[in-house]
Amino acid sequence: MTIKDLREGISKWRLTRERITNLTVGFSAVLIYEFLARPIYRPYIYKNNINDLHIADTIGNSLGTIATVFVLIGFIGQGRTQHMFLIRTIVISVVLYEIAHPLLGKPIDPWDIVATLLTGGLCSMLYKLVHPNTLNKEKPIHK
């Protein structure tokens, strides 16, 4: 994906059913995090000392990864190949951000890294489940 491709994609951008689906999944993850997970689920788990296998600790990374993946795919994605590339790129970027935490004065949380990687796999499977018949919108290479 080059700047020229991005510019062309923006100029020809249309709100399609596929984009609406991706944006709905992404914004739903944000809403679940903001209105259920952070204010209700996480405090309940911490208050009652429940061992939920670190879900409360990593829910920000998990739902944040889902939100980032599907919102970006919804806004800038163009075709299945690029969508799958974006999923991998976003997951790797979030993992690198987690690894760079010491530069920001924070400790590295290995559970957040694991949650991000697992959620990345989930995003890939969810994408394929939601869009089973999505064809590449890229032009085939003819020789």
Secondary structure by P-SEA (a helix, b strand, c coil): ccaaaaaaaaaaccccaaaaaaaaaaaaaaaaaaccccccaaaaaaaaccccccccccaaaaaaaaaaaaaaaacccccaaaaaaaaaaaaaaaaaaaaacccccccccaaaaaaaaaaaaaaaaaaaaaccccccccccccc
